[in-house]
Amino acid sequence: MSLSEIQSRIARAAQDCGRDPDTIRLIAVSKVQPDARVRAVLDAGQRSFGENRVQEAAGKWPAFRADFDGIDLHIIGPLQSNKVRQAMELAQAIHSVDRPKIAHAIARIADETGACPDLFIQVNTGEEPQKAGILPADLDGFVTECRGLSLPVRGLMCIPPVEEEPSLHFALLAKMAARNGLEGLSMGMSGDFEKAISFGATHVRVGSAIFGDRQP
């Protein structure tokens, strides 16, 4: 499926629920994609991209930034504390702030450098033991803790369990964001981004529908 088809589907989904399509950012998830595919999407005009691993992003995006202006990079995968500084240098947004240790590391580096990417708190809405993310019961306290560190928390992110109806998780994330006065909702992927938009998604993370199957 082409980038323009995805953009058209986003626009239709927004219009169907009375939203302005310009309020929804498409993040093209380029993890484990060959450089040729990424370059083709850049040539088509896409500028917001998502990467899971900081190391992969560091090996890929400086070269692309030398050739293309205005690249907006989002780290969307689990973040190790020893990769925080590198992630903050590379990315304009981090969607996977999921525990106090990471929040404090970001705050320390932000105080040192005077700069910080936009931050999204990852919520483990399905309470899956194998998945990263703050538990829903702990979210309000964690938001307060992050704000106490003067961190620029813009919203929440979730990845619904694969075997469950994603709408339940999108609705829960939207409710938690509203309760905490957060406008950003990073939710929805290739198979369910239109549904996420109907629940208020501001950032949708689409990979295989744009690039094709990943090639590890």
TORLUMDO-550328 format. One record per residue (C-alpha): residue number from 1; residue in one letter; x, y, z. Coordinates in Angstrom, 3 decimals. Layout:
% TORLUMDO-550328
(r NUM 'a' (X Y Z)),
...
//
This chain:
% TORLUMDO-550328
(r 1 'm' (0.000 0.000 0.000)),
(r 2 's' (1.350 3.436 -0.867)),
(r 3 'l' (2.001 6.322 1.485)),
(r 4 's' (-0.670 8.369 -0.280)),
(r 5 'e' (-3.251 5.613 0.316)),
(r 6 'i' (-2.490 5.611 4.042)),
(r 7 'q' (-2.725 9.404 4.134)),
(r 8 's' (-6.094 9.235 2.377)),
(r 9 'r' (-7.372 6.636 4.839)),
(r 10 'i' (-6.277 8.805 7.752)),
(r 11 'a' (-8.086 11.788 6.261)),
(r 12 'r' (-11.290 9.781 5.732)),
(r 13 'a' (-11.167 8.328 9.234)),
(r 14 'a' (-10.737 11.804 10.696)),
(r 15 'q' (-13.571 13.256 8.655)),
(r 16 'd' (-15.854 10.361 9.599)),
(r 17 'c' (-15.598 11.337 13.265)),
(r 18 'g' (-15.626 15.094 12.721)),
(r 19 'r' (-11.912 15.666 13.245)),
(r 20 'd' (-9.423 17.778 11.334)),
(r 21 'p' (-6.970 15.411 9.563)),
(r 22 'd' (-4.190 17.917 10.239)),
(r 23 't' (-4.427 17.098 13.955)),
(r 24 'i' (-3.216 13.541 13.302)),
(r 25 'r' (0.453 12.840 12.721)),
(r 26 'l' (1.424 9.794 10.697)),
(r 27 'i' (4.596 8.184 12.025)),
(r 28 'a' (6.089 5.837 9.437)),
(r 29 'v' (7.645 3.018 11.448)),
(r 30 's' (10.878 2.266 9.631)),
(r 31 'k' (12.454 -0.251 12.023)),
(r 32 'v' (14.276 -3.114 10.290)),
(r 33 'q' (13.446 -1.671 6.887)),
(r 34 'p' (16.056 -1.508 4.102)),
(r 35 'd' (17.447 1.946 3.403)),
(r 36 'a' (16.038 1.862 -0.130)),
(r 37 'r' (12.478 1.526 1.163)),
(r 38 'v' (12.976 4.319 3.695)),
(r 39 'r' (14.470 6.592 1.056)),
(r 40 'a' (11.495 5.959 -1.241)),
(r 41 'v' (9.096 7.061 1.505)),
(r 42 'l' (11.247 10.129 2.170)),
(r 43 'd' (11.186 10.912 -1.552)),
(r 44 'a' (7.370 10.703 -1.384)),
(r 45 'g' (7.377 13.509 1.170)),
(r 46 'q' (7.030 11.708 4.522)),
(r 47 'r' (9.076 13.300 7.309)),
(r 48 's' (7.914 11.730 10.608)),
(r 49 'f' (9.453 8.318 11.283)),
(r 50 'g' (9.530 5.863 14.185)),
(r 51 'e' (12.331 3.594 15.315)),
(r 52 'n' (12.281 0.934 18.027)),
(r 53 'r' (15.984 0.673 18.746)),
(r 54 'v' (18.237 3.638 19.438)),
(r 55 'q' (21.254 1.846 17.983)),
(r 56 'e' (19.479 1.233 14.686)),
(r 57 'a' (18.258 4.837 14.569)),
(r 58 'a' (21.796 6.113 15.172)),
(r 59 'g' (23.115 4.035 12.293)),
(r 60 'k' (20.413 5.132 9.877)),
(r 61 'w' (19.181 8.668 10.372)),
(r 62 'p' (22.272 10.929 10.365)),
(r 63 'a' (22.869 9.974 6.730)),
(r 64 'f' (19.234 10.557 5.780)),
(r 65 'r' (19.270 13.914 7.546)),
(r 66 'a' (22.215 14.935 5.413)),
(r 67 'd' (20.028 14.433 2.335)),
(r 68 'f' (16.564 15.472 3.586)),
(r 69 'd' (15.416 18.485 5.589)),
(r 70 'g' (12.804 18.450 8.324)),
(r 71 'i' (13.039 14.831 9.474)),
(r 72 'd' (11.073 14.275 12.676)),
(r 73 'l' (12.263 11.142 14.488)),
(r 74 'h' (10.286 9.290 17.174)),
(r 75 'i' (11.707 6.584 19.438)),
(r 76 'i' (8.807 4.188 19.994)),
(r 77 'g' (10.488 1.101 21.477)),
(r 78 'p' (11.574 0.248 25.027)),
(r 79 'l' (14.368 2.532 26.206)),
(r 80 'q' (17.365 1.328 28.192)),
(r 81 's' (18.844 3.776 30.678)),
(r 82 'n' (22.257 3.651 28.980)),
(r 83 'k' (20.647 4.719 25.688)),
(r 84 'v' (18.731 7.722 27.036)),
(r 85 'r' (21.323 10.360 26.134)),
(r 86 'q' (21.703 9.047 22.590)),
(r 87 'a' (17.918 8.873 22.171)),
(r 88 'm' (17.554 12.473 23.310)),
(r 89 'e' (20.227 13.610 20.861)),
(r 90 'l' (18.605 11.792 17.937)),
(r 91 'a' (14.866 12.131 18.446)),
(r 92 'q' (12.270 14.852 18.559)),
(r 93 'a' (9.942 12.621 20.592)),
(r 94 'i' (10.195 9.556 22.834)),
(r 95 'h' (6.993 7.506 23.135)),
(r 96 's' (8.236 4.889 25.612)),
(r 97 'v' (8.792 6.600 28.961)),
(r 98 'd' (7.647 3.741 31.186)),
(r 99 'r' (9.308 3.881 34.608)),
(r 100 'p' (10.784 6.343 37.115)),
(r 101 'k' (14.389 5.358 36.351)),
(r 102 'i' (13.987 6.475 32.729)),
(r 103 'a' (12.137 9.660 33.715)),
(r 104 'h' (14.898 10.656 36.137)),
(r 105 'a' (17.605 9.907 33.559)),
(r 106 'i' (15.839 12.100 30.990)),
(r 107 'a' (15.395 14.896 33.541)),
(r 108 'r' (19.074 14.796 34.513)),
(r 109 'i' (20.241 15.040 30.904)),
(r 110 'a' (17.644 17.718 30.087)),
(r 111 'd' (18.903 19.813 32.999)),
(r 112 'e' (22.458 19.346 31.764)),
(r 113 't' (21.795 20.157 28.100)),
(r 114 'g' (18.842 22.520 28.333)),
(r 115 'a' (16.894 20.476 25.775)),
(r 116 'c' (14.404 17.616 25.858)),
(r 117 'p' (12.316 15.802 23.240)),
(r 118 'd' (8.547 15.644 23.590)),
(r 119 'l' (7.650 12.732 25.847)),
(r 120 'f' (4.844 10.184 25.851)),
(r 121 'i' (4.281 7.816 28.760)),
(r 122 'q' (3.794 4.224 27.634)),
(r 123 'v' (0.885 2.556 29.441)),
(r 124 'n' (0.589 -1.220 29.630)),
(r 125 't' (-3.179 -1.107 29.219)),
(r 126 'g' (-3.434 -4.900 29.005)),
(r 127 'e' (-1.259 -5.370 32.105)),
(r 128 'e' (0.801 -7.924 30.190)),
(r 129 'p' (3.821 -9.110 32.198)),
(r 130 'q' (6.025 -9.409 29.114)),
(r 131 'k' (5.276 -5.906 27.849)),
(r 132 'a' (6.820 -2.577 28.811)),
(r 133 'g' (4.717 0.253 30.160)),
(r 134 'i' (3.465 1.749 33.385)),
(r 135 'l' (0.427 -0.017 34.806)),
(r 136 'p' (-2.857 1.897 34.613)),
(r 137 'a' (-3.175 2.006 38.407)),
(r 138 'd' (0.229 3.701 38.651)),
(r 139 'l' (-0.222 6.194 35.831)),
(r 140 'd' (-1.592 9.228 37.682)),
(r 141 'g' (1.216 9.153 40.225)),
(r 142 'f' (3.819 8.728 37.481)),
(r 143 'v' (2.454 11.697 35.525)),
(r 144 't' (2.716 13.788 38.704)),
(r 145 'e' (6.279 12.570 39.240)),
(r 146 'c' (7.273 13.455 35.667)),
(r 147 'r' (5.735 16.899 35.968)),
(r 148 'g' (7.626 17.401 39.207)),
(r 149 'l' (10.803 16.811 37.188)),
(r 150 's' (9.671 19.509 34.692)),
(r 151 'l' (9.524 16.963 31.891)),
(r 152 'p' (7.548 17.865 28.732)),
(r 153 'v' (4.978 15.065 28.907)),
(r 154 'r' (2.729 15.534 25.856)),
(r 155 'g' (0.609 12.426 26.028)),
(r 156 'l' (0.248 8.679 26.455)),
(r 157 'm' (1.086 5.684 24.272)),
(r 158 'c' (-0.206 2.107 24.237)),
(r 159 'i' (0.138 -1.138 22.305)),
(r 160 'p' (-3.032 -3.221 22.845)),
(r 161 'p' (-2.741 -6.979 23.373)),
(r 162 'v' (-2.915 -8.730 20.018)),
(r 163 'e' (-5.754 -11.043 21.078)),
(r 164 'e' (-8.033 -8.321 22.470)),
(r 165 'e' (-10.309 -5.737 20.872)),
(r 166 'p' (-8.106 -2.634 20.529)),
(r 167 's' (-11.026 -0.229 20.973)),
(r 168 'l' (-11.192 -1.106 24.660)),
(r 169 'h' (-7.579 -0.079 25.092)),
(r 170 'f' (-7.873 3.054 22.980)),
(r 171 'a' (-10.867 4.161 25.043)),
(r 172 'l' (-8.988 3.488 28.281)),
(r 173 'l' (-5.929 5.434 27.125)),
(r 174 'a' (-8.077 8.380 26.047)),
(r 175 'k' (-9.826 8.404 29.419)),
(r 176 'm' (-6.534 8.362 31.324)),
(r 177 'a' (-5.089 11.135 29.150)),
(r 178 'a' (-8.126 13.351 29.673)),
(r 179 'r' (-8.022 12.744 33.421)),
(r 180 'n' (-4.430 13.971 33.494)),
(r 181 'g' (-4.899 16.913 31.144)),
(r 182 'l' (-2.842 15.363 28.350)),
(r 183 'e' (-3.758 15.927 24.705)),
(r 184 'g' (-1.414 13.520 22.935)),
(r 185 'l' (-2.547 9.970 22.183)),
(r 186 's' (-0.013 7.753 20.425)),
(r 187 'm' (-2.068 4.720 19.455)),
(r 188 'g' (-3.024 2.738 16.409)),
(r 189 'm' (-0.860 0.729 14.022)),
(r 190 's' (-1.198 -0.726 10.529)),
(r 191 'g' (-4.212 -2.898 11.351)),
(r 192 'd' (-6.198 -0.542 13.556)),
(r 193 'f' (-5.136 3.081 13.043)),
(r 194 'e' (-8.551 4.123 11.718)),
(r 195 'k' (-10.201 2.769 14.845)),
(r 196 'a' (-7.621 4.611 16.972)),
(r 197 'i' (-8.430 7.859 15.194)),
(r 198 's' (-12.091 7.446 16.140)),
(r 199 'f' (-10.966 7.365 19.787)),
(r 200 'g' (-8.853 10.500 19.473)),
(r 201 'a' (-5.403 9.330 18.345)),
(r 202 't' (-3.086 12.250 17.587)),
(r 203 'h' (-0.150 10.054 16.488)),
(r 204 'v' (-0.588 6.789 14.553)),
(r 205 'r' (2.374 4.450 14.080)),
(r 206 'v' (2.148 2.674 10.726)),
(r 207 'g' (4.901 0.403 9.462)),
(r 208 's' (4.131 -2.622 7.301)),
(r 209 'a' (1.155 -0.978 5.565)),
(r 210 'i' (3.588 1.617 4.185)),
(r 211 'f' (6.838 -0.298 3.780)),
(r 212 'g' (5.723 -3.888 3.339)),
(r 213 'd' (6.804 -6.788 5.544)),
(r 214 'r' (9.898 -6.210 7.667)),
(r 215 'q' (13.166 -7.793 6.621)),
(r 216 'p' (15.244 -8.578 9.748)),
//
